[in-house]
């Protein structure tokens, strides 16, 4: 069977490496490397690299890697088209194009950096000091604000959020985040919705905020490719899938990671994160393998256990959560929290290296 996996992030790599290698597997990626997205704030702070060549991760597996950007899917003819005109046919498609920072707010694309521009952001910050505004009070924005404040003391960092920082954490978790922000000298502009980014900073409902550099850490969006191909999607463009991660409209397409609208038992719609994206991808690969052998595919099982956020290199919070991903008043803060977060990051990337040799080695909480 010809299986094509598009996207080589955490989900795409997990699926590709777990598929039965008796299939002809092709992995198509816009880049020639796998990037540890959950370390992009470290890259902006000066870490030399957070990427690994695909050739290294697939060596000896028989997986063919192709560098190119998928620009079209003919879901009826089961054909993919790349930007350079190349075409690929598939019997089964694993769609793993993930998500990206939504830059649709006026001025963001022209005047702001996103996490995806981490290398360019770091180069800009090393040129001097001034006012730096990080927009977004979720965990991504908090990690960027704290990491940059710690690494670039010549910059006065401001965290601008439409609500309150770390609103999804418990009271104790939020309190620890607030303490670290204060210690690092980050000024917080809460309940401040940004209307536009300008060459001089931010335009908000409460007036302008001066910034020499703006980092945008708002919500995530997904590519429109699935919707344009005719796959059934929800209001955010995430593909609707059944309990085995197969498209509800096109049964020869499996959708994994952030691009999939997955119903997590007892929790509802899946959170866009590495924590659930890799289990989704692993289970989808198991479903493909099972059906290829004429067996029934099992429904997806997963349970949330923690949320984690790093607060610079020496601090962090591990937040224990219920099955529905809501927080309880149990956290692991400080250096131990930073240590556990580092272990999680290492496990996420290290599991791919292990899967190259042992395809079914990846484990997740069920």
C-alpha positions in Angstrom: 0.0 0.0 0.0 1.2 3.5 -0.8 0.9 5.7 2.2 1.8 9.4 2.0 2.3 11.4 5.2 2.3 15.2 4.7 3.9 17.3 7.5 7.0 16.4 9.6 6.2 17.9 12.9 5.7 16.0 16.1 2.5 14.3 14.8 3.7 13.7 11.2 7.0 12.1 12.4 5.2 10.0 15.0 2.8 8.6 12.5 5.4 8.0 9.7 7.8 6.1 12.1 5.0 4.0 13.6 3.5 2.8 10.3 4.1 -0.8 9.3 7.2 -0.6 7.1 6.0 -3.3 4.7 4.0 -0.3 3.2 5.6 2.1 0.8 5.8 5.2 3.0 6.5 8.7 1.6 7.0 11.6 4.0 6.5 15.1 2.4 7.7 18.2 4.3 8.1 21.8 3.4 11.5 21.6 5.3 14.3 19.1 5.4 14.3 19.0 9.2 12.1 18.2 12.1 11.8 21.2 14.4 11.1 21.0 18.1 8.3 23.5 18.2 8.0 23.4 21.9 11.6 24.8 22.1 11.2 27.8 19.8 11.3 30.2 22.7 14.7 28.8 23.6 15.8 29.3 20.0 14.8 32.9 20.2 16.8 33.2 23.4 20.0 32.0 21.7 19.9 28.2 21.6 21.9 27.3 18.5 19.4 24.8 17.0 16.2 23.0 17.8 16.0 21.0 14.5 17.1 17.5 13.4 17.5 16.5 9.7 14.7 14.2 8.5 17.4 12.0 6.9 18.8 11.3 10.4 15.4 10.4 11.9 14.4 8.1 9.0 17.7 6.5 8.3 17.3 2.8 7.8 13.5 2.8 7.9 12.8 2.7 4.2 10.7 5.9 4.5 11.2 8.1 1.5 11.5 11.8 2.4 10.5 14.5 -0.1 11.1 18.2 0.5 8.3 20.3 -0.9 5.1 22.2 0.0 1.8 20.6 -0.7 -0.4 23.1 -2.5 -3.3 20.9 -3.6 -5.1 17.6 -2.7 -7.5 15.9 -5.1 -9.3 13.7 -2.5 -11.4 12.0 -5.2 -8.4 11.0 -7.4 -6.2 10.5 -4.3 -3.5 12.8 -5.7 -1.3 15.4 -4.1 0.3 18.3 -5.9 3.4 20.2 -4.7 4.3 23.8 -5.4 6.8 22.8 -8.0 4.3 20.8 -10.0 5.2 17.3 -8.8 2.4 14.9 -8.1 2.1 12.0 -5.7 -0.6 9.3 -5.6 -1.7 7.6 -2.4 -3.8 4.7 -1.2 -3.9 6.2 2.3 -3.1 9.8 3.2 -2.0 10.9 6.7 -2.6 14.6 6.9 -0.3 16.2 9.6 0.1 19.8 8.5 -0.4 21.0 12.1 -1.1 24.6 13.0 0.6 28.0 12.9 0.4 31.3 14.7 -2.6 33.3 13.5 -1.3 36.6 12.1 -4.6 37.9 10.7 -4.8 40.9 13.1 -3.9 44.1 11.2 -0.2 44.8 11.1 1.0 41.5 12.6 2.3 40.0 9.4 4.2 43.2 8.6 5.5 44.4 11.9 5.6 41.4 14.4 7.6 38.3 15.0 6.0 34.9 15.8 7.5 31.9 17.4 8.0 30.4 13.9 10.5 33.3 13.3 12.5 32.5 16.4 15.9 32.6 14.8 15.3 36.0 13.2 13.8 37.3 16.5 16.9 36.3 18.4 19.2 38.0 15.9 17.2 41.2 16.2 17.3 41.2 20.0 21.0 40.7 20.0 21.5 44.0 18.1 20.6 46.2 21.1 18.0 47.0 23.7 14.6 48.8 24.0 11.0 48.0 24.5 9.8 44.5 23.7 6.1 43.6 23.7 4.9 40.0 23.8 1.3 39.7 22.9 -0.6 36.7 24.3 -1.1 35.5 27.8 -1.3 31.8 27.1 1.5 29.4 27.9 3.4 30.2 24.6 3.4 33.9 25.3 4.5 33.4 28.9 7.4 31.1 27.9 8.5 33.7 25.3 8.2 36.7 27.7 10.1 35.0 30.6 12.8 33.4 28.3 13.5 36.7 26.5 13.4 38.8 29.7 16.0 36.4 31.3 18.2 36.1 28.2 18.1 39.8 27.0 18.2 42.0 30.1 18.8 45.1 28.0 15.2 44.8 26.7 12.2 46.0 28.8 9.7 43.2 28.3 6.0 43.8 28.4 3.4 41.0 28.3 0.1 42.2 26.8 -2.9 39.9 27.1 -6.7 40.2 26.5 -7.4 38.3 29.7 -4.9 37.5 32.5 -1.6 35.6 32.2 -1.9 31.8 32.4 -5.7 31.9 32.8 -5.9 28.1 32.3 -3.8 27.3 35.4 -4.9 27.0 38.9 -4.8 29.8 41.5 -1.4 28.6 42.8 -0.1 28.1 39.2 -1.1 31.7 38.2 0.4 33.1 41.4 3.7 31.4 40.7 3.7 32.7 37.1 3.0 36.2 38.3 5.8 36.0 40.9 8.3 35.0 38.2 7.1 37.7 35.8 7.7 40.3 38.5 11.1 38.9 39.4 12.2 39.1 35.8 10.9 42.6 35.4 8.2 41.8 32.9 5.4 44.4 33.1 1.9 42.9 32.5 -0.9 44.7 30.6 -3.9 42.5 31.5 -7.4 42.9 30.0 -5.8 44.7 27.0 -7.0 43.6 23.7 -4.7 44.5 20.8 -6.4 45.9 17.7 -3.4 46.3 15.5 0.4 46.3 15.4 2.1 49.4 14.1 5.7 50.3 13.3 5.8 52.0 16.7 4.2 49.3 18.8 0.6 48.3 19.6 -2.8 49.9 19.1 -5.1 48.8 21.9 -8.6 49.7 23.2 -6.8 51.4 26.1 -4.4 53.4 23.9 -1.1 52.8 22.3 1.7 50.7 23.9 5.2 51.6 22.8 7.4 48.8 21.4 10.5 48.6 19.3 9.9 44.9 18.8 6.6 43.0 18.9 6.3 39.2 19.4 2.9 37.8 18.5 1.9 34.7 20.5 -1.9 34.8 19.9 -4.1 31.9 18.9 -3.3 29.1 16.5 -4.9 28.6 13.1 -4.7 25.6 10.7 -4.0 25.5 6.9 -7.0 25.8 4.6 -5.8 22.9 2.4 -8.1 20.3 4.0 -11.2 22.4 3.5 -10.2 23.3 0.0 -9.8 19.6 -0.7 -13.4 19.0 0.3 -12.7 17.3 3.6 -15.3 17.9 6.3 -14.0 20.5 8.7 -15.3 22.4 11.8 -15.7 26.2 12.1 -12.0 26.6 12.8 -11.0 24.6 9.8 -9.9 21.5 11.7 -10.8 18.2 10.0 -13.6 16.2 11.5 -12.5 12.6 12.2 -14.1 9.5 13.7 -12.9 7.7 16.8 -10.1 6.1 14.8 -8.8 9.4 13.5 -10.2 8.9 10.0 -11.8 11.7 8.1 -15.6 11.4 8.4 -16.0 12.4 4.7 -13.0 10.6 3.1 -12.2 7.3 4.7 -8.8 7.0 3.0 -7.5 10.1 4.8 -6.4 10.1 8.4 -5.8 13.5 10.1 -3.5 13.9 13.1 -2.1 16.5 15.4 -3.4 20.1 15.6 -5.2 19.8 12.2 -7.7 17.3 13.6 -10.8 18.0 15.6 -10.5 15.0 17.9 -13.1 14.1 20.5 -11.0 13.2 23.6 -13.1 11.0 26.0 -14.4 13.0 29.0 -12.6 16.1 27.8 -14.1 17.2 24.5 -12.3 18.7 21.6 -8.5 18.0 21.7 -6.2 20.8 22.8 -3.7 22.0 20.1 -0.5 20.7 21.7 2.3 18.2 21.4 1.0 16.4 24.4 -2.1 15.2 22.6 -0.9 15.5 19.0 1.7 12.7 19.3 -0.8 10.2 20.8 -3.3 11.1 18.1 -0.7 10.4 15.4 0.4 7.1 17.0 -3.1 5.9 17.3 -3.9 6.8 13.7 -0.8 4.8 12.6 -2.1 1.8 14.6 -5.5 2.2 12.9 -4.0 2.2 9.5 -1.9 -0.9 10.4 -4.9 -2.7 11.8 -7.1 -2.1 8.8 -4.3 -3.1 6.4 -4.2 -6.5 8.1 -8.0 -6.8 7.9 -8.6 -6.1 11.6 -10.9 -3.6 13.2 -9.3 -0.4 14.4 -9.8 0.5 18.0 -11.2 3.9 19.2 -8.7 6.5 20.4 -8.0 6.6 24.1 -6.1 9.3 25.9 -6.3 11.2 29.2 -4.8 14.6 30.2 -2.5 14.5 33.2 -0.6 17.8 33.3 0.1 21.1 31.7 3.6 22.5 31.8 5.2 25.9 31.2 8.9 26.9 31.5 9.6 30.3 33.0 13.2 30.9 31.7 15.9 28.2 32.1 15.7 27.8 35.9 12.0 28.0 36.7 8.7 26.5 35.6 5.3 25.2 36.6 4.0 21.6 36.2 0.2 21.9 36.6 -1.7 18.7 37.5 -5.1 18.6 35.6 -8.2 16.4 35.7 -9.3 14.1 32.9 -11.1 17.1 31.2 -7.9 19.1 31.3 -9.1 21.5 34.0 -6.5 22.4 36.7 -6.5 21.3 40.3 -4.6 23.1 43.1 -1.6 20.9 42.8 1.5 22.2 41.1 5.3 21.6 40.9 6.9 25.0 40.7 10.4 26.4 40.5 13.5 24.5 39.5 11.8 21.1 39.9 9.1 22.3 37.5 11.7 23.4 35.0 13.5 20.1 35.3 10.3 18.0 34.6 9.5 20.3 31.7 12.9 19.6 30.2 12.4 15.9 30.6 9.1 16.1 28.8 10.7 18.0 25.9 13.5 15.4 25.7 11.0 12.6 25.8 9.0 14.1 22.9 12.0 14.4 20.6 13.8 11.3 21.9 10.8 9.1 21.4 11.2 9.8 17.6 14.8 8.6 17.7 13.7 5.4 19.5 10.8 4.9 17.1 13.2 4.8 14.2 14.5 1.5 15.7 11.4 0.4 17.6 8.3 1.6 15.7 5.7 0.8 18.4 7.8 2.1 21.3 6.0 5.5 21.8 3.7 5.4 24.9 1.0 7.8 26.1 -1.4 7.9 29.0 -4.8 6.3 28.3 
